[in-house]
Each structure stands twice: as C-alpha cells, then as structure tokens.
C-alpha cells in the first residue's frame, strides 16, 4: 500500500491561486492554508500566491503555474456561494471542470480548495469556524500528494 505522509522529506514549492471575489471568505481560507504550510515546515520563499478575479478565472492561472515546472503542487482557493440565479452552477461547474484536468495533464497535484456552498453561513463555517478551515485542509492534502508522488 502506497500512501503519502504529512511530512516532506525534501523541500517543496507551492503555488496558491486565490480568488478575490468573496475575499472575506477566501482571505480566511488563505490564512488557514499558509498557517498549515508553515506548521509543516514550508518556508515563505517556497510559496507563491497569484490572485485572480474569481473562481471562473482560476483554471487558466492554475494551469500556467502547474505547467511552469516551478511548483510541486498548486492549491486553488475560492468561494462560490449559491444565489437565486443559475450563475452559481456555471461558475462552480467551470471551475471544477477546469481544475480537474490540470493535474492529470501536467502531473502536478492541483488541490481543490474552492468552497461551493448554498449560503454565506456555510462558507463561514468552512473558513475557520465549526467545520474547520478548508484552506488548511487543502495545504495538508497538497503535502500528502507531493509525498505520495515522490514515493511512486
């Protein structure tokens, strides 16, 4: 059985793509992500953050980062909150479809830290309150995936 660990045996570089839309939620996800990376020994100079307007724009920047050869993993952080129109379905669907193929196309782990929620309350719960911080979970997932791929 092959599994990754939460410990990096060698330094790794991380790209983070963070959406500005719903920044009050994404800022908390980013803070949780950075805290988790640092707690696992990742130095600030091994982290690059790119900001995009929203979740719809993420796949292009994630793809460029993943294909650059500069990053061992790319973490996408955003928040798409359902409204009263079908806009949510289009944005969330385009973001998830776009991100899902990048990892297999590039061989670089792409971590989906984009909240797709029905309400602002659900987003707040997942950005550091009672449901934990999904940004921190994304960071740990990235570390585990790097570890796993290095062991294959």
JOMO-V226424 format. One record per residue. N is the residue number from 1. RES is the residue in three letters. PHI is phi in degrees with one decimal (999 if undefined). Layout:
n->N res->RES phi->PHI
n->N res->RES phi->PHI
This chain:
n->1 res->UNK phi->999
n->2 res->UNK phi->-101.9
n->3 res->UNK phi->-143.9
n->4 res->UNK phi->-82.4
n->5 res->UNK phi->-117.4
n->6 res->UNK phi->-92.9
n->7 res->UNK phi->-120.1
n->8 res->UNK phi->-86.4
n->9 res->UNK phi->-76.7
n->10 res->UNK phi->-146.2
n->11 res->UNK phi->-55.6
n->12 res->UNK phi->-137.9
n->13 res->UNK phi->-111.4
n->14 res->UNK phi->-123.0
n->15 res->UNK phi->-102.2
n->16 res->UNK phi->-122.5
n->17 res->UNK phi->-113.6
n->18 res->UNK phi->-117.3
n->19 res->UNK phi->-80.5
n->20 res->UNK phi->-81.3
n->21 res->UNK phi->-65.0
n->22 res->UNK phi->58.8
n->23 res->UNK phi->-56.7
n->24 res->UNK phi->-63.4
n->25 res->UNK phi->-88.9
n->26 res->UNK phi->-63.5
n->27 res->UNK phi->-58.6
n->28 res->UNK phi->-69.9
n->29 res->UNK phi->-63.0
n->30 res->UNK phi->-63.4
n->31 res->UNK phi->-61.7
n->32 res->UNK phi->-65.0
n->33 res->UNK phi->-63.6
n->34 res->UNK phi->-62.9
n->35 res->UNK phi->-60.4
n->36 res->UNK phi->-64.7
n->37 res->UNK phi->-60.4
n->38 res->UNK phi->-63.3
n->39 res->UNK phi->-65.3
n->40 res->UNK phi->-96.1
n->41 res->UNK phi->89.2
n->42 res->UNK phi->-78.9
n->43 res->UNK phi->-82.1
n->44 res->UNK phi->-58.4
n->45 res->UNK phi->-75.5
n->46 res->UNK phi->-101.8
n->47 res->UNK phi->-125.8
n->48 res->UNK phi->-119.1
n->49 res->UNK phi->-116.2
n->50 res->UNK phi->-114.2
n->51 res->UNK phi->-107.4
n->52 res->UNK phi->-122.0
n->53 res->UNK phi->-58.4
n->54 res->UNK phi->-159.3
n->55 res->UNK phi->-64.6
n->56 res->UNK phi->-62.2
n->57 res->UNK phi->-85.5
n->58 res->UNK phi->-60.6
n->59 res->UNK phi->-54.5
n->60 res->UNK phi->-63.0
n->61 res->UNK phi->-71.4
n->62 res->UNK phi->-60.4
n->63 res->UNK phi->-61.8
n->64 res->UNK phi->-62.7
n->65 res->UNK phi->-65.9
n->66 res->UNK phi->-63.7
n->67 res->UNK phi->-78.0
n->68 res->UNK phi->-70.9
n->69 res->UNK phi->80.2
n->70 res->UNK phi->-90.5
n->71 res->UNK phi->-126.1
n->72 res->UNK phi->-84.3
n->73 res->UNK phi->-158.1
n->74 res->UNK phi->-124.8
n->75 res->UNK phi->-111.3
n->76 res->UNK phi->-99.3
n->77 res->UNK phi->-123.9
n->78 res->UNK phi->-165.6
n->79 res->UNK phi->-146.3
n->80 res->UNK phi->-114.1
n->81 res->UNK phi->-110.6
n->82 res->UNK phi->-59.9
n->83 res->UNK phi->-118.0
n->84 res->UNK phi->-93.9
n->85 res->UNK phi->-122.3
n->86 res->UNK phi->-72.8
n->87 res->UNK phi->-53.1
n->88 res->UNK phi->-53.1
n->89 res->UNK phi->-62.0
n->90 res->UNK phi->-68.6
n->91 res->UNK phi->-68.5
n->92 res->UNK phi->-62.8
n->93 res->UNK phi->-66.0
n->94 res->UNK phi->-63.8
n->95 res->UNK phi->-64.5
n->96 res->UNK phi->-66.8
n->97 res->UNK phi->-63.7
n->98 res->UNK phi->-63.4
n->99 res->UNK phi->-72.7
n->100 res->UNK phi->-63.4
n->101 res->UNK phi->-84.9
n->102 res->UNK phi->-65.6
n->103 res->UNK phi->-62.0
n->104 res->UNK phi->-71.2
n->105 res->UNK phi->-71.4
n->106 res->UNK phi->-105.8
n->107 res->UNK phi->80.0
n->108 res->UNK phi->-105.1
n->109 res->UNK phi->-58.4
n->110 res->UNK phi->-116.3
n->111 res->UNK phi->-101.8
n->112 res->UNK phi->-88.6
n->113 res->UNK phi->-105.7
n->114 res->UNK phi->-102.7
n->115 res->UNK phi->-73.2
n->116 res->UNK phi->-124.7
n->117 res->UNK phi->-127.6
n->118 res->UNK phi->-86.8
n->119 res->UNK phi->-150.8
n->120 res->UNK phi->-62.7
n->121 res->UNK phi->-63.0
n->122 res->UNK phi->-64.0
n->123 res->UNK phi->-64.1
n->124 res->UNK phi->-61.6
n->125 res->UNK phi->-59.6
n->126 res->UNK phi->-93.4
n->127 res->UNK phi->-105.9
n->128 res->UNK phi->128.2
n->129 res->UNK phi->-106.1
n->130 res->UNK phi->-67.2
n->131 res->UNK phi->-98.9
n->132 res->UNK phi->81.4
n->133 res->UNK phi->-117.6
n->134 res->UNK phi->-68.2
n->135 res->UNK phi->-68.2
n->136 res->UNK phi->-65.3
n->137 res->UNK phi->-62.5
n->138 res->UNK phi->-64.0
n->139 res->UNK phi->-62.9
n->140 res->UNK phi->-65.7
n->141 res->UNK phi->-62.4
n->142 res->UNK phi->-61.5
n->143 res->UNK phi->-61.9
n->144 res->UNK phi->-62.5
n->145 res->UNK phi->-67.0
n->146 res->UNK phi->-60.8
n->147 res->UNK phi->-60.2
n->148 res->UNK phi->-62.0
n->149 res->UNK phi->-63.7
n->150 res->UNK phi->-67.2
n->151 res->UNK phi->-89.6
n->152 res->UNK phi->-77.2
